Amino acid sequence: QKGMPFSFYHGRTGIVFNVNRNALGVEMTKIVGNRQLRKRIHVNIAHVRKSRCNEDFLRRVKSNDQKKRDAKLLGTKAVVKRIPEGPKEMKI
Protein backbone atom coordinates (compact mmCIF):
# COMPACT_ATOMS: atom_id res chain seq x y z
CA GLN A 1 0.00 0.00 0.00
CA LYS A 2 2.87 2.29 -0.72
CA GLY A 3 1.83 5.71 -2.01
CA MET A 4 -1.87 5.47 -1.13
CA PRO A 5 -3.26 9.03 -0.96
CA PHE A 6 -5.04 10.30 2.13
CA SER A 7 -8.81 9.71 1.97
CA PHE A 8 -9.57 13.41 1.35
CA TYR A 9 -7.80 13.22 -2.03
CA HIS A 10 -9.69 10.14 -3.30
CA GLY A 11 -11.49 11.03 -6.53
CA ARG A 12 -9.97 14.52 -6.78
CA THR A 13 -8.71 16.03 -10.02
CA GLY A 14 -5.25 17.59 -10.07
CA ILE A 15 -2.35 18.61 -12.26
CA VAL A 16 0.82 16.52 -12.56
CA PHE A 17 3.94 18.47 -11.54
CA ASN A 18 6.48 15.67 -11.13
CA VAL A 19 7.04 12.17 -12.52
CA ASN A 20 9.11 9.53 -10.72
CA ARG A 21 9.81 5.85 -11.39
CA ASN A 22 6.63 4.60 -9.71
CA ALA A 23 4.90 7.76 -8.43
CA LEU A 24 3.39 11.00 -9.69
CA GLY A 25 3.53 14.38 -8.03
CA VAL A 26 0.03 15.87 -8.21
CA GLU A 27 -1.00 19.43 -7.34
CA MET A 28 -4.60 20.00 -6.25
CA THR A 29 -6.65 22.45 -4.22
CA LYS A 30 -8.02 21.84 -0.74
CA ILE A 31 -10.61 24.08 0.90
CA VAL A 32 -9.49 25.01 4.42
CA GLY A 33 -11.79 27.43 6.19
CA ASN A 34 -12.54 30.21 3.72
CA ARG A 35 -9.56 29.75 1.41
CA GLN A 36 -8.21 27.33 -1.19
CA LEU A 37 -4.74 25.94 -0.55
CA ARG A 38 -2.63 24.38 -3.30
CA LYS A 39 -1.44 21.03 -2.00
CA ARG A 40 1.29 18.95 -3.62
CA ILE A 41 1.28 15.22 -2.93
CA HIS A 42 3.10 12.24 -4.39
CA VAL A 43 0.85 9.31 -5.29
CA ASN A 44 1.67 5.83 -6.52
CA ILE A 45 0.78 5.31 -10.19
CA ALA A 46 -1.57 2.46 -9.22
CA HIS A 47 -3.84 4.99 -7.49
CA VAL A 48 -4.02 7.48 -10.38
CA ARG A 49 -6.14 7.55 -13.52
CA LYS A 50 -6.44 10.06 -16.35
CA SER A 51 -9.33 12.49 -16.11
CA ARG A 52 -12.02 12.16 -18.80
CA CYS A 53 -13.76 15.48 -18.15
CA ASN A 54 -12.26 17.10 -21.29
CA GLU A 55 -13.19 14.37 -23.80
CA ASP A 56 -16.63 15.71 -24.77
CA PHE A 57 -15.20 19.21 -25.32
CA LEU A 58 -12.39 17.91 -27.55
CA ARG A 59 -14.86 15.78 -29.53
CA ARG A 60 -17.08 18.83 -30.02
CA VAL A 61 -14.13 20.98 -31.15
CA LYS A 62 -13.13 18.36 -33.72
CA SER A 63 -16.67 18.01 -35.11
CA ASN A 64 -17.16 21.81 -35.21
CA ASP A 65 -13.94 22.26 -37.18
CA GLN A 66 -15.14 19.60 -39.64
CA LYS A 67 -18.52 21.35 -39.98
CA LYS A 68 -16.77 24.68 -40.64
CA ARG A 69 -14.56 23.11 -43.31
CA ASP A 70 -17.55 21.50 -45.05
CA ALA A 71 -19.52 24.77 -44.90
CA LYS A 72 -16.60 26.69 -46.38
CA LEU A 73 -16.48 24.31 -49.35
CA LEU A 74 -20.23 24.73 -49.89
CA GLY A 75 -20.01 28.52 -49.44
CA THR A 76 -22.37 28.64 -46.46
CA LYS A 77 -22.00 29.51 -42.79
CA ALA A 78 -21.96 26.71 -40.21
CA VAL A 79 -23.91 27.00 -36.96
CA VAL A 80 -21.72 25.48 -34.26
CA LYS A 81 -23.33 26.99 -31.17
CA ARG A 82 -24.88 24.62 -28.66
CA ILE A 83 -28.68 24.99 -28.52
CA PRO A 84 -30.41 24.50 -25.16
CA GLU A 85 -32.84 21.61 -24.92
CA GLY A 86 -35.78 23.83 -23.96
CA PRO A 87 -38.96 22.84 -22.14
CA LYS A 88 -40.25 19.28 -22.38
CA GLU A 89 -43.47 18.31 -24.10
CA MET A 90 -46.51 18.43 -21.83
CA LYS A 91 -48.13 15.21 -20.63
CA ILE A 92 -51.79 14.76 -19.86
N, C-alpha and C positions, 0 to 999 in steps of 0.2 A: 504493500500500500504506500509505496514511496511516491511523494509528489501529489497526494490527494489534496485538493483545495478545501479550504474551510467551508462549512455548509452554507454560509452567506453567499459565496460566489458560485454555487451550483446553478447552472442555467443562465448565467450572466453573459452578456456580449462584451468583448473587449478588443483592444488593438494589440497585435504582437509587436513587442519592442526588442526582443532578444531571442535567439535560437541557439540551443545547446544540443549536445549529443542525444539526450533523451528527455529534454524538457523545453518548454516554451516560456518566455517571459511575457506576461500579458498585463496590459495597463487598462484599468477599468475605474468607474466612478462608484463611490459609496456615499450614501446620504448619512451624514452625522449631524444631528441637530437640525440647523437651518442652512447647512452648507453642503456642497458636494466636494469630496476629497478625491484626488486621483491616487489610486492605490496600484502599486506594481507588485505582482506576485509571480512566482515561478511555479508552473504546473506541469506534471508529467504528461507526455503526449497522449497516453492512453485515456486521459480524462478531458481531452479537448476535441472539439469537432468544428468544422467550418460552418459559419453562419450562412443561412439560405435566405435571409431577409431581402437581399438585393436582386435575387434571381428574376422576379416578376418585372422589376424596373428595367433590367438589362434586356429581357425578352421584348418588352414594349418598345424600347429604344431601337432595337434591331428591326422590328416590324414597321415602326414609323419611318425609319430611314428607307426601307424598301418601298413603302407606300409613296413617299416623296419622290423617289427615283422613277417609279412607274408613272406617277402623275406628271412629272417633268417631260417624260417621253410622249405622253398623250397631249401635253399642252394644257393641262388643267391644274387646279390647286387642290392639294390633298388636305382633308380634315383629319388632324391627328389628336385633337383634344379629346379628353375623356368626357363622356356624357353621363350625368347622374342618372340612376335608375328611375327615379321619380316615384310617385305614389303607386301602390298596388291596385289591381282591379277590385271593385267592390264585390262582396259576396252576400247573397241573400239566402 
